[in-house]
């Protein structure tokens, strides 16, 4: 099961930073079990929201060069306050370093200016065809789908400021 945890990108500077939001509602499937009498966003999904925002930043920075952008490491992970239905999680991620296969970011999520989650992330990026050339078509279709999703959460009417990515 995949949860889309970024509803909208509100600021984007490829190669530098991203700011996005997740509006938590009672319609979220996982809230029925977490917890029935005190619904809160699970910590692992807070981390996933940071990861997804960071992945959108990487994709925008590289013009969707890789079909896969995945969490490799989460360091200095800390949680602050609960996120409940009706809250808006604001996620920011800053690109610290971009190597050939990995990117390092500092990310945090806040609700009304209060820290709810923060971490230093290492995101790995690759194409499936790097490991199996027969997967090149899958890479292309995945990237096309990611571009469609990106257009929904960051409408083309907005312009992004392109700056060079930090290098390792």
N, C-alpha and C positions, 0 to 999 in steps of 0.2 A: 504494500500500500504506500502511495506517495502522497504526502501532504504539501500543498503549495502554501508556503508560509510568508511569502512576500506578496502583498496585495497591490502595492504601487511603489514605484521608484520616484522620489520627489527631487532628488539632486543626484547628478552623475557627472563626474570628471574622470573619464577613462585615464588610466595610468596613475590616478591619485586617490579618489575616494567615491563613496556612494552613500546615500541616505535613502532609506526605504521604510515603509510602514506595513504593519500587520494589525488589522482590526480583529480583535478576538470577540467572537459572538457565541451564543449558546448553540448555534448550529454546528459547531466543530464536533465531529464524531467522538473524539477522544474524551471530551468533557463528561460524557455520560458515565465513564468509569473512573475519571480522575478529577475530582472525587465526587460522588453523587451528592453529598450534602455540602461540599465546599469545592466547586469547580475551579480548577486552576490549570494553566498551561504547564504541561510536564517540562521539567528542566531539559531533558534531551531534545524536546522540540524548540525550546529557546535557543539551544546550541545550533540546531538545524536551521533556524531562521538566520542566525549569524552566518552560517555556512552558505546558505542560498544567496544572501546579499553579496557576500564575497565572491561567489561564483559568477553572479551577474556582472560585477565589476571586472573580473578577469575576462569574461566573454567580450564585454564592451571594449576593453583595452586591446584585446587581440583580434577584434573583428570576427569573433566566433571561429577561431582557428582550430579549436579542439572540441570534439563531441562530448568528452568527459572532463568534468571539473569536480573533484571529490575531496572530501575531508581526509587528510592524511594524519594530522596531529592537531590536538587542542591543548594548549599550554596555558598555565595560570588561569584556569577556568574558575570563575567566581560567580556566585548567585547573590542577589540582593533581595528584592521584593517579589511577591507573588504577582502573577498576571491573571486577572479574572475577566470574565465576559464583560464587555463594555469598555475595557481598556484598549488603548492603542499602543502597541509596541513600536517604538521608533528605533530602527537599527542603523548604525553607522559602521562603515568599514574603511580603513585606510590601508592602502598598499604600501608595505614597507620595503619589499624586495621581490624581484621577479627573476627567478633563475630559468634555466632551460626547461625543466620539468615541474618545478614547484614554485609557488608564490607564497610569500609570508605576509600576513595581514594582522592588524590590530582591529578588533571589532567589539562593539558593545551594543546593548539594548537598554532602552530607558522607557519608563512610563511616567509621563508628567515630569520629566527631568530627573527622576529617581532611577539609579542604576538597578536593573533587574538581572542582567547577565553581562559578562565581559570575558574576553579570552584573546589569546594570540593564536592565530590559526595558520596551519600549513595546508595549502590546497594543492593537490597533485592534478596535473592536466595532461591529457593524452588523447589520441585517437585510437579507436579499436583496431583500425587497420595497421597500426604500429606493431601490434602483436599477431594479427592475422590479416594479411592483405585481402582476403575474401570478404572482410567486413567493411570495405570502403563504402559500399552503398548504404550500409547501416549508419556509418558516420554522416554521410550526406543527408539522409532523411532525419537523423537526430538533430543535426545543426539547423535544418529547415524548420523543424518543430520548435526548437529553442528560439529561433528568430521570431516565429509567430507569437509565442508566449511573451517574449520581450516587448513586442509591439503592443501587447495588451496592457502590460504593467508600466510601460514607459512610452506613451504615444509619440508617434513620429513628429508631431507638431512641436515638440521640445527639442532643443538643440543641446548637444553635449559638447563640452570643451575638451578637445583632444590634447593631451600632453604626453610626453614620452614616459614609458613605464620605468620605474627604478630598476637598475640592474644589480646583479649580485657580484 
